[in-house]
């Protein structure tokens, strides 16, 4: 059950990124690096503050937007019925 859930969760993470990847798959890495439309799609996949530049994210990086939203949803679920949810 958990493997099935995990695979569907992982698949949905890439749902919006696959079309963006297909659009640039025939281009060189240098062309993709300067493609603002591609990187805007990637940026929208994360809930980050646009005014902050994070140059040190190797050990502690931001979560994709879907992960953040799930965390908030499950936190509220726990608050609604703590004994039942836990």
Secondary structure, 3 states (H helix, E strand, C coil): CHHHHHHHHHHHHCHHHHHHHHHHCCCCHHHHHCCHHHHHHHHHCECCCCCCCCCCCCCCCCCEHHHHHHHHHHHHHHHHCHHHHC
